[in-house]
Amino acid sequence: MRLYVGNLNFDTTEDTLRDHFAAHGTVEEVAIITDRETGRPRGFAFVTMASEDDGRKAIEELGGKELEGRTLNVNQARERQSGGPRRDRY
C-alpha cells in the first residue's frame, strides 16, 4: 500500500522516515519529493508498505503524531489524476 505523508520537516531524511514507519510494518520504498528547480524537499513523501494491513496500521498509528517537530498527515495515496480538458488562456 502506498501512503502519502505530508507536513514533513524539511530536514527529514528517507532513512528517518523508513525507520519511523518500519516500527509499524515492512517498508518497501520511501521517496521524499523535491522541487525540480531547487532540489529542496517539498514537505511530503510517499512510503510504500509491503501490505494493506501494514499500511492501515501505519495510517492509524502515525497519522496526527509528531516527527521532528511536525504533526504528520498520513493517508493512502491516491493515483495521480490525468489532466482534464485543457483550458486555454486568452
HELIX and SHEET records of a PDB file:
HELIX    1   1 GLU A   14  ALA A   22  1                                   9    
HELIX    2   2 GLU A   52  LEU A   62  1                                  11    
SHEET    1   A 4 VAL A  27  THR A  34  0                                        
SHEET    2   A 4 PRO A  41  MET A  49 -1                                        
SHEET    3   A 4 ARG A   2  GLY A   6 -1                                        
SHEET    4   A 4 ASN A  73  GLN A  76 -1                                        
SHEET    1   B 2 GLU A  66  LEU A  67  0                                        
SHEET    2   B 2 ARG A  70  THR A  71 -1                                        
END                                                                             
